[in-house]
Amino acid sequence: MKLDPQLAQSIVDKMMGSIPYNINMMNEKGYIIASGDKNRINTLHIGAIDTIQSGKTKPMVESFGKFGQPGVNIPVEFNGETIGVIGITGDPKKVTPLASLLKISTELLISQIHNTKVEGQRQESLNHFLYQWSNADNLINNEELKLRAQTLKIDLTIPRYAIIVETKNLSQLQLNPTDFTFSKTPEQQLIITKNESDLLRYLKFCQENHLKIGISERSTDLKASIKQAQDTIKVSKELGLTDTYYFNQISFLNHVLESNLHSRRALSIFKSFLKTKAGLELLETLDCYFKHNGNVTETSNALKVHRNTTNYRLNNISEYFGLSLHDLPDTLQLYVNYLYFKKYLYEHEQE
């Protein structure tokens, strides 16, 4: 660690606004790198050399001309080593207490800057590791990743949850120090946690702040877990689902949508419903019917229509598609095609 000339001059300038004495700061070789007297910068300070060699505070009672004036020189230390010297010109008895205070302030500032730099380097290294980890296909044979994890003291064998939150930052969320987070995309923040209690706390935060959240199953395969969390949000949006936060809530639906099982004819019929008032009523009825698990009474109550009206609409839907809602395979076909239709609507709304 070395004294930075710009930092040293900044300290000198600020302190001389309160102290009626000239201040010099010397580097580890005894050369002045900052001073209230700019003409002395880059000159050798005799008293500083003695201070560096002894590591002790040294008063100067005589003048050495351009190489030093009466005053006091006090060592600046970092991690047990002398990295420079602070000198204040004047009566040693008067300026020594001031030099001691300046020494403490300077050392605290240098330590803070060092710690900030170290933490910044560690965070940069951690972010790089998290990026690699989140995109790794095979942890078993990835020796570089395992070595970096060991350096960062991260156990890759611990099953964890991947949580995706749709927000630009999570500065207001208090994370467990053992958890990790970074920006997966500009609009999505990733949280990696191993504790269900923390997971529930994060979920509550998102619910209270109306943030979209997707939670994976617990696994050591982080890349797959991240996809699960992202798919949870994606499917929830596509199908207009509410109170859906966990991948296991949408895993079947996600599999259906990824399987490409829909028919073009069915999608075309659904799209035609959008063009008329009667068609929109059929879409509303079918949506409500599926939400109420095929219960006609509950569907009618939710729609606030007579049961006969609901049955009439459902019969119309059956005729349009040539599928019976009293037959399980037919109902399944209609349900799958309806899921694709909802996905189609969502995707076209985003265009």
N, C-alpha and C positions, 0 to 999 in steps of 0.2 A: 504494500500500500504506500503510495506517495502523495504528498500534498499537491493538489492541483493549483497552479498559479492563479487561475480565474477565481476559484473558490476562495483562495487566500486573500486576494485583493478585495473581493466582496466583503469578507469578514473585516478586513482592515478599514475599509471605507465606512462601514456601518458603525464600528466601534469608535472611530475617531470623531464621529458625530457627537459622542458623549464623553470622550476622554480628551483632556487638553494636552496630550502628549503624543509624540510621534510613535507609531507602531510599525515594526518590521516583522515580516515572517520569512524565515529561511528554510530551505530544503534540507534534505539529509546530508548534503555536502557542505552546508554552511553558506550557500549563496542566497542573497536576498531575492525572493520571488514576488514579494508584495510589500508595499510601503506607502506611508503617507507622503514621503518624499520620493517622487518618481525617479529622481536622479540617482537614487541609490540602488534601484532594481538592477539585478544581474551583477552586483559587486559582492566581493567576499566579506563576510562578517567574522572577525577574529573571535569575538566572544561566543558566537554560535558554534564554532569548531570545538572549543573547550567544553561547551555544554553537551554537544553530541558525544564527545569522547567519554565524558564522565557520567552522562545521563542525569545530571543534577542541576538544580537552579544555580546560576552563576551571576552575582552582581558585578557590574563594571564601574569602577570608581574613577577611572582615568580615560581620556580620549585617545583613540587610535586613528584619529582623522577620518578619512573616508572608509576605513575598515571597522569602525565602531565608535559609538559615543557612550558616555556614562549612562548607566541605566541597569536593567536586569534582563537576563536571558533565561528562559524557562523551557524545558523540553516538551515537545508534543509527542505523545505516545499512542501507539495502536497495537493491540495484541502483544504488549510487553516490549515493543521495539520503539526506539526513537526515530520518528519519521520527519522531524523538523524542529524548529525552534521559534518561539515567539519572543521578540525583544521590544521593550518599551523604554524610550529615552527619557531620562530624568533622574531625580534623586531616588536611589534604590529603595530607601525606606518608604517612600511615598508610592512608588510604582509597582513594587513587588506584589501587594495584595491585588492590584488591578490585573497584573499579569497572571496571577493564579486563577482568577475568575475567568479570564480570557482563555486560559489553557483548558479549563473544564468545559467551557462552552464549545471550544473548537473541537475537542476530543469527542464530545457528545454528538456534534454535528457530523463529524467524519464517520463515527460509528453508525449513525443513522443512515447516512448516504451509502455506506458499505452494505448494511443490512438490506436496504431497499434494492440495491443493485443485485445482491445475491438472491433475494427473493424474486426479483424480476427474471433473473436467469433461470431459477428453478421453475417459475411459472411457465416460462417459454419452453423449457425442456418438457415440462408436464403436458402442456398443450400439444406439443409435437407428438409425444407418446400417446396421448388420448386419441389424436387423429389416427395414428397407426393402429392402435388397439381397436378402434371402432370400425376400421376397414379391413381387419385381418381375417382371412378365410380359414387359416389353420394355425392354431396356437401351439400345437404339439411340436411342429417342425420349425417354428419361427424362433430361432435362437437369439436373433438380434432383439426381438421384442421382449423375450424373457429376460435378457440381460439388462435392458433398460428398465424393465419392471423391478428387477432386483435392486438396481441402483436407486430407484425412487421408493423402494420398500413397499411395493404393491404386490399382493398375492393374487396371481391370476387364476388360482385354482378355486377361489371362493365364488360360489354362485351369486349373481347380482341381478338386480332389476334395472332395466333401462327405462327411463322416463323421458318422454318428449313433451315439452310445454311450448305452446305457441305464444311467444312473446319475444321482444327484442332484447330484453335483459331480465335477470332475476335478482337484481341488486337488493330488493326488499325482502327476499326470502332468506332466512337464516338456515344455512346448510350445516349438516353434521360435518365436522372437520375430516372425518374419514371418507366422506363422499366426494365425488368429482363432478365437475360441470364445465361445459364449454359450448360455444355456438356451433350447432350442427349445420344450420343454414342461417341467413340473416333474420329469419322469422321464427326459427325453432331453436330452443335451448335444450341440451341434453343433460340429464342428471343420471349419475350412476350410483346406486346405493345397494347395500347388502342387508339393511335392516327394514323389516316391515313396518316398525313403529315410525321410522322416519318417512317411509313411503306414504303412510296414512297422513302424516303431518303435511307433506307436500301436496297431497291430494286435497286436503282441507283448504290449504292456502289458495289453490287454483280454483276451487269451487267458490270460495268467498270473493275472489277477484275476477270471476267469470272468464277464466283462461281455459282454452282447450288443452286437454291433457290425455296422453296415451301411455299405458303402463304395460310392459312386457311380462311374460312369465319369467320366473327366476332361472338363470342359466349362466354357464361360464362362456357361452358363445355370444359375445357382446354384439357382433355385427348382426346376427340373427335377431337378437333381442331388440336392437334399435329398429329393425324393419318391422317387428311386431308392434312396437310402440307407435311408429309412424302409420302403419296400416290401421291401427285402432282409430286414430284421428281421421284418416282418409275415409274409411268405411262409415264412420259416424256421420261425417259430412255428406257423403254420397247418398246415404239412406235416410238422412234427417233423424238420426237416433238421438235420444236424450238419456241422460244418466248413464252414459256408456263410457267407461274409463279404462277397462282392462281388456287385454287381447283375448282372453278366454271368453269374453262376452260376444265377440264378433268373429272368432276364428272360423266357425262354420260358414258364416256369411261371406267372409273374405275368401275362403276357399271356393265357394260357389262363383263369386264374381271373377276370380282368376281362372276358372275352368272353362269359360267361354261356352256355356251350355244354352244360351238363349237362341231363339229363332228370329230371323229377320221379319217373318210374317207377323209374329206376335208383337214385336217392337213397332211395326208399322201400324197395327191396330191401336195400340196404346197412343201413339202419336196422333192418330186421327181423332181420338177422344178429346184432345186439347182444343179442337176447332169448334165444338158446340157446347152449349150449356148442359145438354143431356149427357154428353160425353164426360164433362167435368164432374157431374153428379155420380156417374159410374166409377170414375177414378177415386173420388172421395169415399164412396161406399166400399170399394174393394180395399182401399188403404185401411179404413177403419175395421173392416172385417178381419184382415190379417193381424192388425194390432190387438184385436180381441180374440185371437186364436180361433177364429171361425165360429164364434158364438153369435148367433143372429140376434138374440135378445139384447145382449150387451152392445152390439153394433147399432141396433135401432135406438137404444137409449142414448148412446153417445151422439148419434146423428140427429136425435130428437124427431124421429119419424116413426110411423107405424110399422110394425113388424112385417105387414104385408107389402109395404113399400120397399122395405129392404130386400125381401125375397124376390119381388118383381125385378129389382135392379140386378140382383145376383143372377137371376135366370137370364136376363139380357146379356150379362157378361159371358155366361156360359155359352150362349148361342153365338156370340161374336167370335169366340175362340174355338168353339167346338170341343170344349172341355167341361166336364161335370164337376161342380164343387162338392158333390156327394161321393166322388171317387178320389181316393188318396193319391194315386199316381198323377191323375189329372190336376188335382189341386196343387201338388208339388210342382208340376210343370208351369202352371199359371203363376205360382209364387216366385219361382226362379226367374221367369220372364219379367215379372213385375219389378224384381230387384234390379235387373238390368235397365229397365225403363227409368227407375229412379236415379240410377247412376248416370244415364244419358241426360236426364233433365239437369242434374247438378253440373255436369261437365259443360253443357251448353250455356248454363247461367253464368259460368266463369269466363266465357269467351267475350 
